[in-house]
Amino acid sequence: MSNSAINFKHIQKTFGAETIIENLSFEVEAGEFITILGSSGSGKTTTLKMVNRLVEPDSGVIEINGQNIEQINLIELRRKIGYVVQQIGLFPHLTVEKNIATVPELLGWDKTKTQSRVKELMELVKLPYEEYSDRHPNQLSGGQQQRIGVARALAANPQIMLLDEPFGAVDAITRKELQKQIKLIHQELNGKTFLFVTHDINEAFYLGDKVMIMDKGKISQYDTPKNIIKNPETEFVKDLLDTIYEEESLWRMLK
């Protein structure tokens, strides 16, 4: 029996005369953490946005848990999917608690259940409820705001999380800490599927159970980090790996 959470079948997408995605097929199993790596224009964000139908493909089929997403009510589909972007988009006039509670309140959860969920999620992202619940976004650091963004996306307990370069706007030290935390969150949430877009090769290989490397709307390689490093399948992948080796060489020279 298939354990597929996301399945792309021969997806094509063009914008005007430009082909962004060309005959894209891949499968993500439930509970996997998949990173999508590529340079600007590779199609990685477009691929992510097609999962929750922010972008519609021109042809092909996308399935969530074995069901064609075109046959799922759009509101119902998006309730099953958490979405985190680089521009976090917290509501500035609402407290941290109210920001996280946005979707549960829209779904009509009672106050006790909603507050319990908010406390649980704030504990998960390491921002204690007693200390942070009454703060507003402008009273938080960039890294803290991003963690609240993750908590808000998880509030309705979605089975799939889409993350589009969520740590791209924070400093390097904060980014490393957030990477560790998101990896731990995925492990603690046993069974949830994460799709994480990045242009940072180190981030992709650190976080991903598998890495999907995209180039010009196609998959160059889709495998575990270990297998990609051992057996790069295309020149594009080899060139990506060379950038890591060059950085390592530079740091060795400077020691």
C-alpha positions in Angstrom: 0.0 0.0 0.0 1.3 3.4 -1.0 2.4 5.8 1.8 2.5 8.8 -0.6 1.8 12.2 0.8 2.6 14.3 -2.3 2.7 13.0 -5.9 3.5 15.1 -9.0 2.7 13.4 -12.3 4.0 15.0 -15.5 3.5 18.6 -14.4 4.0 21.4 -16.9 3.8 25.1 -16.1 4.5 28.1 -18.4 4.3 31.8 -17.7 3.9 33.5 -21.1 6.4 32.1 -23.5 8.7 30.8 -20.7 8.5 27.2 -19.5 9.0 27.2 -15.8 8.3 23.5 -15.0 8.8 20.9 -17.6 7.3 17.4 -17.2 8.0 17.2 -13.5 7.3 13.9 -11.7 8.3 13.0 -8.2 6.8 11.4 -5.0 7.2 12.4 -1.4 6.3 9.8 1.3 4.4 10.7 4.4 6.7 11.9 7.2 9.6 12.8 5.0 11.5 16.1 5.2 12.3 17.0 1.6 14.4 20.0 0.7 14.2 21.5 -2.8 17.4 23.2 -3.8 18.1 25.3 -6.8 19.2 28.7 -8.1 16.8 31.6 -8.9 14.5 30.6 -11.8 14.9 26.9 -11.3 11.2 26.4 -10.5 11.5 25.4 -6.9 9.1 28.0 -5.5 6.6 27.4 -8.3 6.7 23.7 -7.5 6.0 24.4 -3.8 3.1 26.8 -4.6 1.4 24.2 -6.8 1.0 21.9 -3.8 -1.5 24.3 -2.2 -2.8 25.6 -5.5 -1.3 29.1 -5.2 -0.1 28.3 -8.7 -2.1 26.0 -11.0 -0.2 23.7 -13.4 -1.0 23.8 -17.1 -1.1 20.0 -17.4 -0.4 16.9 -15.3 -1.8 15.7 -12.0 -0.9 16.5 -8.4 -2.1 14.2 -5.7 -2.2 14.7 -1.9 -2.6 11.4 0.0 -3.7 9.7 -3.2 -6.3 12.2 -4.1 -6.2 14.6 -7.1 -6.0 18.1 -5.6 -8.4 19.4 -8.2 -11.1 17.3 -6.6 -10.5 18.7 -3.1 -12.3 21.9 -2.1 -9.7 24.7 -2.1 -10.4 25.8 1.5 -10.3 22.3 2.8 -7.0 21.6 0.9 -5.3 24.7 2.4 -6.5 23.8 5.9 -4.6 20.5 5.6 -1.4 22.4 4.6 0.8 24.7 6.7 2.6 27.4 4.8 5.6 29.5 5.9 7.5 32.1 3.8 10.5 34.3 4.3 8.3 37.4 4.8 6.6 36.0 7.9 3.4 38.2 7.7 2.5 38.2 11.3 -0.4 40.5 12.1 1.3 43.5 13.8 -1.7 44.6 15.8 -2.3 41.1 17.4 -0.4 39.5 20.2 1.7 36.4 19.7 -1.1 34.3 21.1 -3.7 35.8 18.8 -1.4 35.4 15.8 -1.0 31.6 16.5 -4.7 31.3 17.2 -5.8 32.8 13.9 -6.7 29.6 12.1 -8.2 27.7 15.1 -10.5 30.7 15.7 -11.5 30.7 12.0 -12.3 27.0 12.3 -14.5 27.7 15.4 -12.4 26.0 18.0 -13.5 26.8 21.6 -11.3 29.0 23.7 -10.0 26.3 25.9 -8.9 24.1 23.0 -7.4 27.0 21.2 -5.4 28.2 24.2 -4.1 24.7 24.9 -2.9 24.4 21.3 -1.2 27.8 21.5 0.6 26.8 24.7 1.7 23.5 23.2 3.1 25.1 20.0 4.9 27.9 21.9 6.6 25.2 23.9 7.5 23.4 20.7 9.2 26.4 19.2 10.9 27.3 22.5 9.1 30.5 23.3 7.4 30.0 26.6 3.7 31.0 26.8 4.0 32.9 30.0 6.8 35.1 28.7 5.8 35.7 25.1 2.1 35.2 24.6 1.1 38.9 25.3 4.0 40.4 23.2 3.4 41.9 19.7 5.6 41.1 16.7 7.6 44.3 16.9 8.8 43.2 20.4 10.3 40.0 18.9 13.6 39.4 17.1 13.6 38.2 13.5 14.3 34.7 14.6 11.5 34.7 17.2 9.1 36.1 14.6 10.0 33.2 12.3 9.4 30.7 15.0 5.9 32.2 15.7 5.3 31.9 11.9 6.1 28.2 12.1 3.8 27.8 15.2 0.9 29.6 13.4 1.3 27.3 10.3 1.1 24.3 12.6 -1.9 25.5 14.6 -4.6 23.5 12.8 -2.4 20.4 12.9 -1.7 20.1 9.1 -0.2 16.9 7.8 1.9 18.8 5.3 4.1 21.8 5.8 5.4 24.0 3.0 8.3 26.3 3.8 9.6 28.7 1.2 13.1 29.9 2.2 11.8 30.7 5.7 15.2 31.5 7.1 16.6 33.6 4.3 16.1 37.0 5.9 17.8 36.3 9.3 21.5 36.5 10.2 23.8 33.5 9.9 23.9 32.6 13.6 20.2 32.8 14.0 19.7 30.8 10.8 21.8 28.0 12.2 19.8 27.9 15.3 16.5 27.9 13.4 17.7 25.0 11.2 18.4 23.0 14.3 15.0 23.8 15.7 13.0 23.0 12.6 14.8 19.7 12.3 13.9 18.9 16.0 10.3 20.0 15.4 9.9 17.7 12.4 11.3 14.8 14.5 9.0 15.6 17.4 5.9 15.9 15.2 6.5 12.3 13.9 4.5 11.7 10.7 4.3 15.2 9.3 5.6 15.8 5.8 7.9 18.9 5.3 8.7 20.4 1.9 11.4 23.1 2.3 12.6 25.4 -0.5 16.1 26.8 -0.2 19.0 28.1 -2.4 21.5 27.3 0.3 23.2 23.9 -0.4 24.4 23.5 3.2 20.9 24.1 4.6 19.4 21.6 2.0 21.8 18.8 2.8 21.6 19.4 6.6 17.8 19.4 6.8 16.7 17.0 4.1 16.0 13.3 4.4 16.2 13.7 0.7 17.2 16.6 -1.5 15.6 17.5 -4.8 18.0 19.5 -6.9 16.2 21.5 -9.6 17.6 23.2 -12.6 15.6 25.0 -15.3 12.3 23.4 -14.3 13.6 19.9 -14.2 15.0 17.6 -11.5 18.7 17.1 -11.8 18.8 14.6 -8.9 16.4 13.5 -6.1 18.1 11.4 -3.5 19.5 11.3 0.0 22.3 13.8 0.8 24.7 10.9 1.1 23.9 9.3 -2.2 24.1 12.7 -4.0 27.5 13.4 -2.6 28.7 9.9 -3.5 27.2 9.8 -7.0 26.3 13.1 -8.5 24.3 12.4 -11.6 24.6 15.6 -13.7 27.2 18.3 -14.3 24.9 20.8 -12.6 25.0 18.7 -9.4 28.7 18.3 -9.6 29.1 22.1 -10.0 27.0 22.6 -6.9 29.1 20.2 -4.8 32.2 21.8 -6.1 31.1 25.1 -4.4 31.1 23.3 -1.0 34.6 21.8 -1.6 35.9 25.2 -2.6 34.5 26.8 0.5 36.1 24.1 2.7 39.4 24.6 0.9 39.2 28.4 1.6 38.6 27.8 5.3 41.5 25.3 5.6 43.8 27.9 4.0 42.7 30.6 6.4 43.3 28.5 9.5 
